């Protein structure tokens, strides 16, 4: 009886080892211009259609203003301008992603389009080193590979409402 318990424990440990080995993470894939970016789905609070944004005076250009969502005032920033790209072009596909940031709380990101949810294995994600990065690149901490395409993964800890 003792021997079968040992064998069962060994089988359980082997199964646990296998599940830890192939860990996966889900990302919401968004489009900014021609590029695809991923945001960990655990940080997404809501996805809303583009709506009226109340401007706030004397803010950096990438801070578009605030929206009221269920009684909460949420700052909204243009991810295009934050990354040094051209001004947003608002279309039917434009969305505001409400993302939970550690330092800032909930913040809205204006994106050109929300494309899909993808699941990436750890082996499909390559971390980027921080040496000699421009401000645009410093918002990205990894690149994921999915169906032959590359997805730049946002480093939410590096995104703030302050100017870089």
FENPEPE-V997527 format. One record per run of one state. SS is the DSSP state (~ for helix, > for strand, _ for the rest). FROM is the first residue (numbers start at 1). TO is the last residue. Records with the same first field share a line. If there is no record, write none. Layout:
SS=FROM-TO + FROM-TO
This chain:
_=1-1 + 22-23 + 33-34 + 50-53 + 55-62 + 70-71 + 83-94 + 102-104 + 112-112 + 128-134 + 139-139 + 147-148 + 155-155 + 159-164
~=2-21 + 41-43 + 79-82 + 122-124 + 135-138 + 156-158
>=24-32 + 35-40 + 44-49 + 54-54 + 63-69 + 72-78 + 95-101 + 105-111 + 113-121 + 125-127 + 140-146 + 149-154
